[in-house]
Amino acid sequence: MSFLKKFGQRSRERAFTDRANREQDPDSVLADDDDRDPFSVNITGTLDLTIPDDESNNATTPTYDAQSPHLLPLNVDPPGTVHVAFEVTSAEVIKDQRSSYVLYTILVSSSSGVERLPTTVDRRYSDFEKLNSVLKKKHPHIMEDVSFPRKLLVGNFSSETIAHRSRSFEQYLSHVFSVYELRYSNELAAFFYLNDAKEGYSLLCSEQYLEAISLFEKCLPVCEKLYGGGHLRVVSLLHALVVCYHAIEKLNKAQKYAEVALKSTNDPVVDEPSIALIKLSIRLCWSLGKDKQDLEKRLQELKARKINVDNVPDLKDIVKLNTLV
């Protein structure tokens, strides 16, 4: 059995109790890899919302400033109530015509009840290094005590180097994520998923819905693991998927994502995206022959509270103005 396969097995078998006993060595000198293609994204895992293709049917928004972490949007869990863990489960040496580098597979797991499928991201040293650099520049006082594995000119691919660096990356991400200002920063979001989300919204605006769906469904699981199902960034991705599936007349999938988004959006929070989602969900249920009485009642309750639901833009127009990326 090759070292990389053995290393992957050993990584998966490491217990969380073992990780708690590890100590970061600030003087460790670890290997570097080539600094090419930073933030290349490979995210796996999707919500369990699969619906057979043959079930398809033919028939100015408030914003949340992700840089203001004292604002808790929707029903996002307060800091410290949800445990998110990061584990390097495998490392693979990638060789091409020009150079070689190590690709680390990071398992993101959460205690928030969204563990339907494993969620992993693939990152290389240069990705971690860029994250560390931008965080140190933007949050110098917070980052001054955060250890990061240094570069090494030789011994790049030794088993000891890869194993040591893997543990260091686990501890680094855990440390960064434990700090509230860093946890909700755009920099950490970019490391995990945000670049793909931006591309997805661009594709949506240009009506390339299938390509946008592919990116949104890669972003959604990791975003949900990081922030919990009620965070506004998660709900925004759900809205985008509703719009995309509705546009290509996959109404069952659009309704399913809408149902998840509605459960994540709790009163008394009322905004234009939520109202637009209710109105679109009513139309979807009507087209699919599903019960829409609860949704209609919810809309009438909003009207009884003197909330103007008639002049709210369509969800598609709201999503196109998305500022959460």
C-alpha positions in Angstrom: 0.0 0.0 0.0 1.4 3.4 -0.9 2.2 6.0 1.7 -0.6 8.3 0.6 -3.2 5.7 1.0 -1.8 4.6 4.4 -1.7 8.3 5.4 -5.3 8.8 4.4 -6.4 5.8 6.4 -4.5 6.9 9.4 -5.9 10.4 9.2 -9.5 9.1 9.1 -8.8 6.8 12.1 -7.5 9.6 14.3 -9.9 10.2 17.1 -10.9 13.7 18.2 -9.4 13.0 21.6 -6.0 12.4 20.0 -6.3 15.8 18.3 -7.0 17.5 21.6 -3.7 16.3 23.0 -1.6 17.5 20.1 0.3 20.7 20.5 1.4 23.1 17.8 5.2 23.5 17.6 5.8 27.1 16.6 9.3 26.3 15.6 8.4 23.6 13.1 9.8 24.0 9.6 7.5 22.3 7.1 7.5 21.8 3.4 6.3 24.2 0.8 4.6 23.6 -2.5 4.3 25.6 -5.7 2.3 28.7 -5.5 0.0 28.2 -8.5 -3.8 28.3 -8.9 -4.6 29.8 -5.5 -8.0 29.1 -4.1 -8.8 26.3 -6.6 -12.0 24.8 -5.4 -13.1 21.2 -5.2 -16.0 20.9 -2.8 -18.0 17.7 -2.4 -21.2 16.9 -0.6 -24.8 18.0 -1.2 -28.0 18.2 0.7 -30.2 15.1 0.4 -32.6 16.8 -2.0 -32.3 14.4 -4.9 -35.4 14.2 -7.1 -35.5 12.0 -10.3 -35.2 14.1 -13.5 -38.5 12.6 -14.8 -40.4 14.4 -12.1 -39.7 17.8 -13.7 -42.7 19.8 -14.6 -43.4 22.1 -17.5 -46.2 24.3 -16.8 -34.2 46.5 -3.3 -33.2 44.0 -0.7 -32.0 44.3 2.9 -28.4 43.3 3.2 -26.2 41.7 5.9 -22.7 42.9 6.3 -20.5 39.8 6.9 -17.8 42.1 8.2 -20.0 43.1 11.2 -20.0 39.8 13.1 -21.9 41.3 16.0 -25.0 41.1 13.8 -26.6 37.6 14.0 -28.8 37.2 10.9 -31.9 35.1 11.1 -31.6 32.1 13.5 -27.9 31.6 13.2 -26.5 29.9 16.3 -24.6 32.2 18.7 -20.8 31.6 18.8 -19.8 28.5 20.8 -23.1 26.7 20.5 -22.2 24.8 17.3 -18.9 22.8 17.1 -17.3 22.7 13.7 -14.3 20.4 13.3 -11.6 20.3 10.6 -9.7 17.1 9.8 -7.2 16.4 7.0 -8.3 13.0 5.9 -5.9 12.5 3.0 -3.0 14.1 1.2 -2.0 13.5 -2.4 1.0 14.5 -4.3 -0.1 16.0 -7.6 2.4 16.0 -10.5 2.1 17.9 -13.7 4.5 18.9 -16.5 5.9 21.8 -14.6 5.9 20.9 -10.9 4.5 19.0 -8.0 2.5 19.9 -4.9 0.6 18.3 -2.1 -3.2 18.5 -2.2 -4.8 18.2 1.3 -8.4 17.0 1.6 -10.1 18.7 4.6 -13.3 17.2 6.1 -15.6 19.8 7.5 -18.0 18.4 10.2 -20.5 20.1 12.4 -22.7 19.3 15.4 -25.6 21.5 14.0 -27.6 18.5 12.6 -26.7 19.0 8.9 -24.5 15.9 8.6 -26.3 14.2 5.8 -23.3 13.7 3.6 -19.5 14.3 4.2 -18.3 17.7 3.1 -14.7 18.1 2.0 -12.6 20.7 0.3 -9.2 20.2 -1.4 -6.6 22.8 -0.7 -2.8 23.2 -1.1 -0.2 25.0 1.0 -0.4 28.1 -1.1 -4.2 28.4 -0.4 -3.5 28.2 3.4 -0.6 30.7 3.0 -2.8 33.2 1.1 -5.5 32.9 3.8 -3.0 33.5 6.5 -1.5 36.4 4.7 -4.8 38.3 4.2 -6.0 37.6 7.7 -2.7 38.9 9.2 -3.0 42.0 7.1 -6.6 42.7 8.0 -6.6 41.5 11.6 -2.9 41.9 12.8 -3.7 41.9 16.5 -5.9 38.8 16.4 -3.5 36.9 14.2 -0.2 37.7 16.0 -0.5 34.6 18.3 -1.8 32.2 15.6 0.9 29.7 14.5 1.3 28.8 10.9 3.7 26.2 9.4 6.7 27.8 7.8 8.1 27.0 4.4 10.9 24.6 3.7 13.2 24.4 0.6 13.9 20.7 0.8 12.0 17.6 2.0 8.7 18.8 0.5 7.1 15.4 0.1 8.4 13.3 3.0 5.8 11.4 5.0 6.8 13.2 8.2 6.4 16.6 6.6 3.0 15.8 5.2 1.7 14.3 8.4 3.0 17.2 10.5 1.7 19.8 8.2 -1.7 18.1 8.1 -2.0 18.3 11.9 -0.9 21.9 11.8 -3.6 22.8 9.2 -6.2 21.2 11.4 -5.2 23.2 14.4 -4.8 26.4 12.4 -8.3 26.2 11.0 -9.8 25.3 14.4 -8.0 28.3 16.0 -9.1 30.8 13.3 -12.7 29.5 13.3 -12.9 29.9 17.1 -12.4 33.7 16.8 -15.7 35.3 16.0 -14.4 38.1 13.9 -12.4 35.6 11.7 -15.2 33.0 11.6 -17.6 35.3 9.8 -14.9 37.1 7.7 -15.0 37.2 3.9 -11.5 35.9 3.9 -12.3 32.6 5.6 -15.5 32.3 3.4 -13.3 32.8 0.3 -11.0 30.1 1.4 -13.9 27.6 1.7 -16.5 28.5 -0.9 -17.1 32.2 -1.7 -15.2 32.3 -5.0 -17.5 29.6 -6.5 -20.5 31.4 -5.1 -19.5 34.6 -6.8 -19.1 32.8 -10.1 -22.5 31.1 -9.6 -24.3 34.4 -9.2 -22.6 35.7 -12.3 -23.8 32.7 -14.2 -27.3 33.1 -12.8 -27.4 36.7 -14.0 -26.3 35.7 -17.5 -29.1 33.0 -17.4 -26.6 30.0 -17.5 -28.7 28.2 -14.9 -27.3 24.7 -15.1 -23.8 25.9 -14.6 -24.9 28.1 -11.7 -26.7 25.2 -10.1 -23.5 23.1 -10.2 -21.6 25.7 -8.3 -24.3 26.6 -5.8 -24.8 22.9 -4.9 -21.1 22.6 -4.2 -21.1 25.7 -2.0 -24.2 25.0 0.0 -23.1 22.0 2.1 -19.8 23.6 3.3 -21.5 27.0 3.9 -24.2 25.2 5.9 -21.6 23.3 7.9 -19.7 26.5 8.7 -22.5 28.8 9.6 -25.6 26.6 10.4 -28.8 26.3 8.3 -30.3 29.6 9.4 -27.4 31.9 8.4 -28.3 34.5 5.7 -25.5 33.3 3.4 -27.0 29.8 3.5 -30.5 31.1 2.9 -29.2 33.2 0.0 -27.8 30.2 -1.7 -31.1 28.3 -1.2 -32.9 31.3 -2.8 -30.5 31.2 -5.8 -31.1 27.4 -6.3 -34.9 28.0 -6.2 -34.6 30.6 -8.9 -32.3 28.5 -11.1 -34.5 25.3 -10.9 -37.6 27.4 -11.5 -36.0 29.0 -14.5 -35.3 25.6 -16.1 -38.7 24.3 -15.1 -37.5 21.7 -12.6 -40.4 22.6 -10.3 -40.1 19.7 -7.9 -36.5 20.7 -7.1 -37.3 24.4 -6.9 -40.2 23.6 -4.5 -37.9 21.4 -2.3 -35.2 24.0 -2.0 -37.9 26.6 -1.3 -39.3 24.5 1.5 -35.9 24.2 3.1 -35.4 28.0 2.8 -38.8 28.7 4.3 -38.0 26.5 7.3 -34.7 28.4 7.8 -36.4 31.8 7.7 -38.3 32.3 10.9 -40.6 35.1 12.0 -40.4 37.8 13.3 -37.7 38.4 10.7 -39.5 39.7 7.6 -37.7 41.0 4.5 -38.3 41.2 0.8 -36.5 37.9 -0.1 -38.6 36.0 2.5 -41.8 37.5 1.2 -40.8 36.9 -2.5 -40.0 33.3 -1.6 -43.4 32.7 0.0 -45.1 34.1 -3.1 -43.1 32.0 -5.5 -43.6 28.9 -3.2 -47.4 29.4 -3.5 -47.1 29.4 -7.3 -44.9 26.3 -7.3 -47.3 24.4 -5.0 -50.2 25.4 -7.3 -48.3 24.1 -10.4 -47.4 20.9 -8.6 -50.9 20.3 -7.1 -49.6 20.6 -3.6 -51.3 22.1 -0.6 -50.5 25.8 -0.3 -53.0 26.8 2.4 -50.3 27.3 5.1 -48.3 29.5 2.7 -51.4 31.6 1.8 -52.2 31.9 5.5 -48.7 33.1 6.2 -49.0 35.7 3.4 -52.3 36.9 4.8 -50.8 37.3 8.3 -48.1 39.5 6.9 -50.8 41.6 5.2 -52.7 41.8 8.5 -49.5 43.3 10.0 -49.7 46.1 7.5 -46.7 44.7 5.6 -46.9 45.6 1.9 -46.4 42.2 0.2 -47.8 43.3 -3.2 -45.0 45.5 -4.3 -42.2 43.1 -3.5 -40.0 42.3 -6.5 -39.8 38.7 -7.8 -37.3 36.5 -6.1 -35.3 36.2 -9.3 -34.8 40.0 -9.4 -33.8 40.1 -5.7 -31.3 37.3 -6.1 -29.7 39.1 -9.0 -29.0 42.0 -6.7 -27.4 39.7 -4.1 -24.8 41.5 -2.0 -23.9 38.6 0.3 -21.0 37.5 -1.8 
